[in-house]
Amino acid sequence: MFRQLRARFGGPLAAAILTLLGIWLIVMVTLPQLQMIDYSLRPNLLPAQVGGPEDGWTLANYITLFNNDIHRAIFFKTLWSSVLVTLLTLAVSYPLAWYLAKVATPRQAALCILLLIVPFWINEILRTYSWFIILAFRGPLNEVLMMLGLIDRPIRFLSGNGGVMVGMVYAYILFMVFPVYNAIESLDDNQVRAARDLGAGTVRTHRRIVIPHAKPGIATGCIMTFMLAAGSYAVPALLGSPGSRWFTQIIYNWFFEGGNWNQGAAYAFLLLVLCIGFMSLVMRVFKVGLGDIAK
């Protein structure tokens, strides 16, 4: 990296850039994570007890999760729900990315990208509230469905996980579309034409040509979407019901309602480990490295 920066900006500026990058990684990433780990390994004590004989490292905060049936169930529910959100987002984003990269004209692609980006100029909470209104018991969606005669009575879309899934797919679709689009856009069109000339259908062409080429983009989109979904708070808090709580809501309660930062830090670190584990799994499944994802 240093040689590339030196070739482009010169030695002194390259060294300054790397120094600032190192300081940022240490101060904004490494030290907070180390402090969170330290907090998670200490008991929740009164200020007068800090530094005393009871102030020592312990795994009690981590054991709490595995002893609490409700929290453990929500933890694993957040895991599979985040995986489902990732798969749904990929299913929606892949055809759109293919259309933007290989089917649409430059004018059509620019218009579609603009339509995708413009809603994200609005705050995430406001966008989530818009889905709350749409999916409400007496909201526009139920009114349209009843007007068309598809249902006889309103459906409670917000009573389970359905509203959360819809809100998350909408909230994080850009983080899947653009990596996949960038990967597909770099595919040589001649490879697709050759596959079709040899008799390959649409499904086989995508399975044998497009998807293998787009693996880094798909892996990047899956990792980003999963991490954002697993760490989301606003969407499940606004679109979820009491029976569809997210693990982040429990972490929030430990920090800001229960006042137990040590327990909250332990739960937050376990969520971080979950995200890192998922990232490693996706990289292994798609057989890509960090260098491929960084591209």
C-alpha positions as CSV (number, residue, x, y, z in Angstrom):
1,M,0.0,0.0,0.0
2,F,2.8,2.4,0.9
3,R,4.5,1.9,-2.5
4,Q,1.2,2.6,-4.3
5,L,0.6,5.7,-2.3
6,R,4.2,6.9,-2.7
7,A,4.0,6.4,-6.5
8,R,0.8,8.5,-6.6
9,F,1.3,11.2,-3.9
10,G,5.0,11.1,-3.1
11,G,6.8,9.8,0.0
12,P,6.0,12.4,2.7
13,L,2.3,12.6,1.8
14,A,2.0,8.8,1.6
15,A,3.6,8.5,5.1
16,A,1.2,11.1,6.4
17,I,-1.8,9.3,5.0
18,L,-0.8,6.0,6.5
19,T,0.0,7.6,9.8
20,L,-3.5,9.2,10.0
21,L,-5.0,5.9,8.9
22,G,-3.2,4.1,11.7
23,I,-4.2,6.7,14.3
24,W,-7.8,6.5,13.1
25,L,-7.8,2.6,13.3
26,I,-6.2,2.7,16.8
27,V,-8.3,5.5,18.3
28,M,-11.7,4.8,16.7
29,V,-11.7,1.0,16.2
30,T,-9.1,-0.9,18.3
31,L,-9.2,1.0,21.6
32,P,-13.0,1.1,21.9
33,Q,-13.2,-2.6,21.1
34,L,-10.5,-3.4,23.8
35,Q,-12.4,-1.2,26.3
36,M,-15.6,-3.0,25.5
37,I,-13.9,-6.4,26.1
38,D,-12.5,-5.1,29.4
39,Y,-16.0,-3.9,30.4
40,S,-17.5,-7.3,29.5
41,L,-15.1,-9.2,31.7
42,R,-15.8,-7.1,34.8
43,P,-18.8,-7.2,37.2
44,N,-21.2,-4.4,37.5
45,L,-20.0,-2.6,40.7
46,L,-20.8,0.6,42.5
47,P,-18.3,3.4,41.9
48,A,-16.9,2.9,45.4
49,Q,-16.2,-0.7,44.7
50,V,-14.3,-0.2,41.4
51,G,-10.7,-1.1,41.9
52,G,-11.5,-3.2,45.1
53,P,-11.2,-6.9,45.7
54,E,-14.4,-7.6,43.8
55,D,-13.2,-5.8,40.7
56,G,-11.7,-8.5,38.6
57,W,-12.1,-10.3,35.3
58,T,-14.9,-12.9,35.2
59,L,-17.0,-14.7,32.6
60,A,-20.2,-14.2,34.6
61,N,-21.6,-11.6,32.1
62,Y,-21.2,-14.1,29.2
63,I,-22.7,-17.0,31.2
64,T,-25.8,-14.8,31.8
65,L,-26.7,-15.1,28.2
66,F,-26.6,-18.9,28.2
67,N,-28.5,-19.2,31.5
68,N,-31.2,-16.9,30.3
69,D,-33.6,-18.8,28.0
70,I,-35.3,-15.8,26.7
71,H,-32.2,-13.9,25.8
72,R,-30.6,-17.0,24.3
73,A,-33.6,-17.6,22.1
74,I,-33.6,-14.0,20.9
75,F,-29.9,-14.2,20.2
76,F,-30.3,-17.2,17.9
77,K,-33.5,-15.8,16.4
78,T,-31.6,-12.6,15.5
79,L,-29.0,-14.9,13.8
80,W,-31.3,-16.8,11.5
81,S,-33.5,-13.7,10.9
82,S,-30.4,-11.7,9.8
83,V,-29.5,-14.6,7.4
84,L,-33.0,-14.6,6.0
85,V,-32.9,-10.8,5.5
86,T,-29.6,-11.3,3.7
87,L,-31.0,-13.9,1.4
88,L,-34.1,-11.9,0.7
89,T,-32.1,-8.8,-0.1
90,L,-29.9,-10.8,-2.4
91,A,-32.9,-12.3,-4.2
92,V,-34.3,-8.8,-4.8
93,S,-31.0,-7.1,-5.6
94,Y,-29.4,-9.6,-8.0
95,P,-32.0,-9.2,-10.8
96,L,-31.9,-5.5,-10.3
97,A,-28.1,-5.4,-10.4
98,W,-28.1,-7.5,-13.6
99,Y,-30.6,-5.2,-15.2
100,L,-28.6,-2.1,-14.3
101,A,-25.3,-3.6,-15.5
102,K,-26.2,-5.5,-18.7
103,V,-29.7,-4.8,-19.8
104,A,-30.6,-1.1,-19.2
105,T,-29.3,1.7,-21.4
106,P,-27.1,4.3,-19.7
107,R,-30.1,6.6,-19.4
108,Q,-32.3,3.9,-17.9
109,A,-29.6,2.8,-15.5
110,A,-29.0,6.4,-14.3
111,L,-32.7,6.9,-13.7
112,C,-33.0,3.6,-11.7
113,I,-29.9,4.4,-9.6
114,L,-31.4,7.8,-8.9
115,L,-34.7,6.3,-7.8
116,L,-32.8,3.9,-5.5
117,I,-30.7,6.6,-4.0
118,V,-33.2,9.5,-3.5
119,P,-35.2,7.8,-0.7
120,F,-31.9,7.4,1.2
121,W,-31.5,11.1,1.4
122,I,-34.1,10.8,4.2
123,N,-33.2,9.7,7.7
124,E,-33.5,5.9,8.3
125,I,-36.0,6.4,11.1
126,L,-38.3,8.5,8.9
127,R,-38.1,5.8,6.1
128,T,-38.9,3.2,8.7
129,Y,-41.9,5.2,9.9
130,S,-43.1,5.3,6.3
131,W,-43.2,1.5,6.3
132,F,-45.0,1.6,9.6
133,I,-47.7,3.7,8.0
134,I,-47.9,1.5,4.9
135,L,-48.1,-1.7,6.9
136,A,-50.4,-0.4,9.6
137,F,-53.7,-2.3,10.4
138,R,-55.7,0.6,8.8
139,G,-52.8,1.6,6.5
140,P,-52.7,2.1,2.7
141,L,-51.7,-1.5,1.9
142,N,-54.6,-3.1,3.7
143,E,-57.0,-0.6,2.1
144,V,-55.7,-1.3,-1.4
145,L,-55.9,-5.1,-0.8
146,M,-59.5,-4.8,0.5
147,M,-60.5,-2.5,-2.4
148,L,-59.2,-5.1,-4.9
149,G,-61.1,-7.8,-3.1
150,L,-58.0,-9.8,-2.3
151,I,-58.8,-9.8,1.5
152,D,-62.0,-9.5,3.5
153,R,-60.5,-7.9,6.6
154,P,-57.2,-6.0,7.4
155,I,-54.1,-8.0,8.1
156,R,-51.9,-7.3,11.0
157,F,-48.6,-7.1,9.1
158,L,-46.8,-5.6,12.1
159,S,-47.8,-8.4,14.5
160,G,-44.8,-10.7,13.7
161,N,-41.5,-10.6,11.9
162,G,-42.9,-9.8,8.5
163,G,-42.8,-6.0,8.9
164,V,-39.2,-6.2,10.2
165,M,-38.1,-8.3,7.2
166,V,-39.7,-5.9,4.7
167,G,-38.2,-2.8,6.5
168,M,-34.7,-4.3,6.6
169,V,-34.7,-5.4,3.0
170,Y,-35.7,-1.9,2.0
171,A,-33.2,-0.3,4.4
172,Y,-30.2,-2.2,3.3
173,I,-30.9,-2.9,-0.4
174,L,-28.3,-0.4,-1.6
175,F,-25.5,-2.3,0.3
176,M,-26.3,-5.4,-1.7
177,V,-27.2,-3.8,-5.1
178,F,-24.0,-1.8,-5.6
179,P,-21.4,-4.4,-4.8
180,V,-23.2,-7.0,-7.0
181,Y,-23.7,-4.3,-9.7
182,N,-20.0,-3.4,-9.7
183,A,-19.0,-7.1,-10.0
184,I,-21.4,-7.9,-12.8
185,E,-20.6,-4.7,-14.7
186,S,-17.0,-5.8,-15.1
187,L,-18.0,-9.1,-16.8
188,D,-17.1,-9.3,-20.4
189,D,-20.3,-9.3,-22.5
190,N,-18.7,-11.7,-24.9
191,Q,-18.7,-14.5,-22.3
192,V,-22.5,-14.2,-22.0
193,R,-22.9,-14.2,-25.7
194,A,-20.7,-17.2,-26.1
195,A,-22.7,-19.1,-23.5
196,R,-25.9,-18.3,-25.3
197,D,-24.4,-19.3,-28.7
198,L,-23.5,-22.6,-27.2
199,G,-27.0,-23.3,-26.2
200,A,-26.9,-22.3,-22.5
201,G,-30.2,-21.0,-21.1
202,T,-30.7,-18.0,-18.8
203,V,-30.4,-20.0,-15.6
204,R,-27.4,-21.9,-16.7
205,T,-25.6,-18.8,-18.0
206,H,-26.1,-17.1,-14.7
207,R,-25.1,-20.2,-12.7
208,R,-21.9,-21.0,-14.7
209,I,-20.8,-17.5,-15.9
210,V,-22.3,-14.5,-14.1
211,I,-22.5,-15.7,-10.5
212,P,-18.9,-17.2,-10.4
213,H,-17.6,-13.8,-11.8
214,A,-19.8,-11.8,-9.3
215,K,-18.8,-13.9,-6.2
216,P,-16.7,-11.1,-4.6
217,G,-19.6,-8.6,-5.0
218,I,-22.1,-11.1,-3.7
219,A,-19.9,-11.9,-0.7
220,T,-19.4,-8.2,0.0
221,G,-23.1,-7.5,-0.2
222,C,-24.0,-10.4,2.0
223,I,-21.5,-9.5,4.7
224,M,-22.6,-5.8,4.8
225,T,-26.3,-6.7,4.8
226,F,-25.9,-9.3,7.5
227,M,-23.9,-7.1,9.8
228,L,-26.3,-4.2,9.3
229,A,-29.3,-6.4,9.9
230,A,-27.8,-8.1,13.0
231,G,-26.8,-4.7,14.4
232,S,-30.1,-2.9,13.5
233,Y,-32.1,-1.3,16.3
234,A,-34.5,1.2,14.7
235,V,-36.2,-1.1,12.3
236,P,-37.1,-3.9,14.7
237,A,-38.0,-1.3,17.4
238,L,-40.4,0.5,15.1
239,L,-41.8,-2.4,12.9
240,G,-41.6,-5.3,15.3
241,S,-44.0,-6.5,17.9
242,P,-43.2,-7.5,21.5
243,G,-42.8,-11.1,20.2
244,S,-40.3,-10.1,17.5
245,R,-37.6,-8.5,19.6
246,W,-34.1,-8.2,18.2
247,F,-30.9,-8.8,20.2
248,T,-29.8,-5.2,19.8
249,Q,-32.9,-4.2,21.8
250,I,-31.7,-6.2,24.7
251,I,-28.2,-4.6,24.4
252,Y,-29.9,-1.2,24.4
253,N,-31.9,-2.1,27.5
254,W,-28.7,-3.2,29.4
255,F,-26.9,0.1,28.5
256,F,-29.6,2.7,28.8
257,E,-32.4,1.3,30.9
258,G,-30.8,-1.3,33.1
259,G,-27.6,0.7,33.7
260,N,-25.5,-2.4,33.5
261,W,-22.8,-1.5,31.0
262,N,-20.7,-4.5,31.8
263,Q,-23.5,-6.9,30.8
264,G,-24.4,-4.8,27.7
265,A,-20.7,-4.9,26.7
266,A,-20.7,-8.7,27.0
267,Y,-23.8,-9.0,24.8
268,A,-22.4,-6.5,22.3
269,F,-19.1,-8.4,22.1
270,L,-21.0,-11.7,21.4
271,L,-22.9,-10.0,18.6
272,L,-19.5,-8.8,17.2
273,V,-18.2,-12.3,17.3
274,L,-21.3,-13.5,15.5
275,C,-20.8,-11.0,12.7
276,I,-17.1,-11.9,12.4
277,G,-18.0,-15.6,12.2
278,F,-20.6,-15.0,9.5
279,M,-18.1,-12.9,7.5
280,S,-15.6,-15.8,7.7
281,L,-18.2,-18.3,6.7
282,V,-19.3,-16.3,3.7
283,M,-15.7,-15.8,2.6
284,R,-15.1,-19.6,2.8
285,V,-18.4,-20.5,1.0
286,F,-17.6,-18.1,-1.9
287,K,-13.9,-18.8,-1.7
288,V,-12.9,-15.2,-1.7
289,G,-10.3,-13.3,0.4
290,L,-10.2,-9.9,1.9
291,G,-8.3,-8.6,-1.2
292,D,-11.1,-9.8,-3.5
293,I,-13.8,-8.1,-1.3
294,A,-11.7,-4.9,-1.1
295,K,-11.8,-4.6,-4.9
